Amino acid sequence: MTASLPAARTVDINVDGSMLFPPPTTGLSRPGKAFLVYSEALMNIRLAMYQALKAIDVPEPKIDAVIQAMETALQSPPTVKSDPDVEHFRTELSRVASDLTLNIGTMMFPVVAAVFVFMAMID
């Protein structure tokens, strides 16, 4: 006795207008357009997901649950847990930055003084 698998189904989830995002070098043409582009892309994703799930005979309630879960995942920011090592790194980085600023200022003082002395000698 041999078992055979049902034929695999493929679903094309390409959506017209999926290339709505401008290249990073061009920027957006007007303020607020980023939100419009984002909301339109999100709508296209919803439509593509609905069509793909409908094509493989997923029941309507499950389709709605999947789309709601997807929207929730896309809209909620990722959670960030506080790590003591990260806090220690940030304080050390801040200390190094202030030390570096102080050292650069200390090195610049003799250079600026030498420039003024050189300018006084030229006159």
N, C-alpha and C positions, 0 to 999 in steps of 0.2 A: 504494500500500500504506500503510495506516495502522496504527499500533500503538495498542493500548488497554491501559490500566493495569488491574490487578486492583482489585476493589472494596476500598475502605478499610475496615479493621476498627477499631472503637472498643472500648475496654475500660474498664469502670467500676471504678476502684480505691478507691472509698469503702469503708471498713471500719466496721462497727458499733462504737460505742464510741470513735470517733476524737476525740470531744470530752471526753476524760478529764481534761484539764488544767483545774484550777480557774482562775477569773479572778485576775489578779494581786493584786487588793485583798483577796481572802478568805484567802489563805494556805493552808497545809496543816493538816489536822486533827490529825495526830500525827507525832512524829519518825519518820523512816524511810519515810514515805509517798512522798516524792519519788522515791526509788529504785524503789519498786513501780510508781508511775505511769510512770516512764521505761521500766522493763523491759516493762511491759504495752504501752506505745505502740510500743516497738521490736518486740515480737512481732507487733503488728498491722501494722506496716510490712512485716515479713518475709512475713506471710501475704498482704498485698495485692500485694506484688511477685511472689510465687510465682504467685498466681492470674492476675495480668496477663500474666506471661510464658507461663504455661501456656495461656492463652486465645489467644495468637497463635502457638501451636505451636512454642515454643522447646524444644529437647531438654533433658532432665533435667540432664545434666552442665553445660550452659551456665547453666541456672537456678541450680544450686548455686554455680557460680563467681561469678555476678553477685551473689547474696545474700551470699556470703562477702566479696567486695570491698566491698559496701555496708556490711557490719558493721564491717569493718576501717577504712573511712573514717570511720564515725560514732564509733568508739571511740578512735581515736588522736588525740592532741591535735595541733593544727597546729604546724608547725615555725616557730620564730622565729629569724630571723637577726639577728646583732648588727650594728648600723649605727653607725659612728663619729659620724655627725651626731646620732643619737638619744642616744648617750652624752654628747656635748657639751651637748645640750639639757638632759639630766637634771642634769648638774653645774651648769649655769647656773641652772636652776630651783631647785635646792637652795640655791645662793648667794643668789639673790633672796629666797627664803623666809626665810633666816636674817637677811638685811639688813632685810627688812620687819618681822620680829619685833623686832629691835633698835630700829628707828625708832618702832614703835608704843610700845614700852616707854619710850623717851625722851620721847615726846609725852605719855604718861600720867602721868609723874612730876609735872610742873608742875600738871596738872589735879587730881591727888589732893592735892598740897600746898595748892593754892588752896581745895579743899573743906575741908581740916582748918583752915586759917586762917579761913575763913568760919564754920565751926562754933564755933571758939574765940571769935570776935567776937560771936556770938549769945548765948553764955552770959554 
